[in-house]
Amino acid sequence: MKNNQEKFLKINKPQHCVFILWSNGFKNAPEIIDIIRDYPEIELQKVFLYQTNNIKKFIDQVYARDDVPRVHLKKKTKYIKRSKNPNIAVVLAKNHNPQEILRGRGEFRHIECQRVKDLKDKIRNQFNPKKTNGDRTEEHVIHATDSEHHVDYLLKILGYKEGLQHFTKTSNSILSVPHHIKSFSHFTIKKVPINSIYCHFITGTRHSFSTEIMPLEDSPHYKFLIGQPKVYEKYLKEFHGIHITDDYSPEKFKQLAENFSYLSAPNQLNYILTDEFQLNKYVIRNGLHRAVILKNQGCKEIPILIKQ
C-alpha cells in the first residue's frame, strides 16, 4: 500500500475493458491498435467506429461516472470537445490478468486497473501531442475504462442495449456461434461441395458502398493466400472499423492459415455458418477466413452449419 491510498486487490478472473481512440489519434490508429493487440495478456476482441452528432454530449456521457474531481475532468476534456471530427474508434478487449488498485481519497476513491493504466500510458506517451520541449501534453489520444461496470455503462452509450452481455452471452447452447449472430434453434449440419459456398463482398468505399455475393476464389481473402496480399490489406484498410468490426489483420490471418485443421479440438462445434440463398448454394455468415483456407488446402467437400 502506498501512503494508505493505493492497495492491490486480488482479481482472479479475466475482465473486459474498452478503449476509446479520440480523433486526434486517428492518424496513428493502426499503430495504436497494434500496441493493444500485442500487449501481454490483453486479448483484442472487436474494433469498430462510432459516429456521434454531438461530441460534447458524448464526452460528458463517457466521463459521467469517472471518479475524479470535476475540475480535473473539465480540463481533461476541453480539448476533445473542440474536435470537428464526429468519429470515435472503439476497441473492446479482454484483460486476462487484471491488476486492480484502490486509488484516490474520500469520495474520489476508486478502483483502477493497473494493467490497463500502464497500456494507456504507453500509448499516450508515444502518441499524445508533444510540447515544444518534447514532453507529452495531456491532450490524450485514448481513454480506457477502469472496470467492467464502466465497460457495461459505456457499451450502452454506444448503442448496445444489453451492454457487456451483448458480447458475453452464448447465442446457442450447443454450438460455437459468435455474439453478433442472433440466437437460433433450427439448423442443419451438412457436408457440401466447397464450390457451392459463396461469400459477401463489400465494394466501393467506406462512404459509398454496396455488398454482393461472390465465389470464394474471387474474395480478397483467397487472393491473400495465393500470393496477392495487397488486395486483402487494401480491403481491410478501407472497411475496417465500419463494415468489418471484428479484429482481423494480415498477421492474424497468416497465423490462422498455418497448420489450420477445421473442427479439431477444442473447436469441434465451430462450424462455418451459412444461409442457403439459392437451392444448394450457401453464403457465409461467419467463417470466411476458414473457408478460403480450406479451399486453398484443396478440400472438395466440407461440413457446414446451415441456418433454417
C-alpha positions, 0 to 999 in steps of 0.5 A: 500500500502506498501512503494508505491510498493505493492497495492491490486487490486480488482479481482472479478472473479475466475482465473486459475493458474498452478503449476509446481512440479520440480523433486526434489519434486517428492518424496513428490508429493502426499503430495504436491498435497494434500496441493493444493487440500485442500487449501481454495478456490483453486479448483484442476482441472487436474494433469498430467506429462510432459516429456521434452528432454531438461530441460534447454530449458524448464526452460528458456521457463517457466521463459521467461516472469517472471518479475524479474531481470535476475540475480535473475532468473539465480540463481533461476534456476541453480539448476533445470537445473542440474536435470537428471530427464526429468519429470515435474508434472503439476497441473492446478487449479482454484483460486476462490478468487484471491488476486492480488498485484502490486509488484516490481519497474520500469520495474520489476513491476508486478502483483502477486497473493497473494493467490497463493504466500502464497500456494507456500510458504507453500509448499516450506517451508515444502518441499524445501531442508533444510540447515544444520541449518534447514532453507529452501534453495531456491532450490524450489520444485514448481513454480506457475504462477502469472496470467492467461496470464502466465497460457495461455503462459505456457499451450502452452509450454506444448503442448496445442495449444489453451492454457487456452481455451483448458480447458475453452471452452464448447465442446457442447452447450447443454450438460455437456461434459468435455474439453478433449472430442472433440466437437460433434453434433450427439448423442443419449440419451438412457436408457440401461441395466447397464450390457451392459456398459463396461469400459477401463482398463489400465494394466501393468505399467506406462512404459509398458502398454496396455488398454482393455475393461472390465465389470464394476464389474471387474474395480478397481473402483467397487472393491473400493466400495465393500470393496477392496480399495487397488486395486483402490489406487494401480491403481491410484498410478501407472497411475496417472499423465500419463494415468489418468490426471484428479484429482481423489483420494480415498477421492474424490471418497468416497465423490462422492459415498455418497448420489450420485443421477445421473442427479439431479440438477444442473447436469441434462445434465451430462450424462455418455458418451459412444461409442457403440463398439459392437451392444448394448454394450457401453464403457465409455468415461467419467463417470466411477466413476458414473457408478460403483456407480450406479451399486453398488446402484443396478440400472438395467437400466440407461440413457446414452449419446451415441456418433454417 
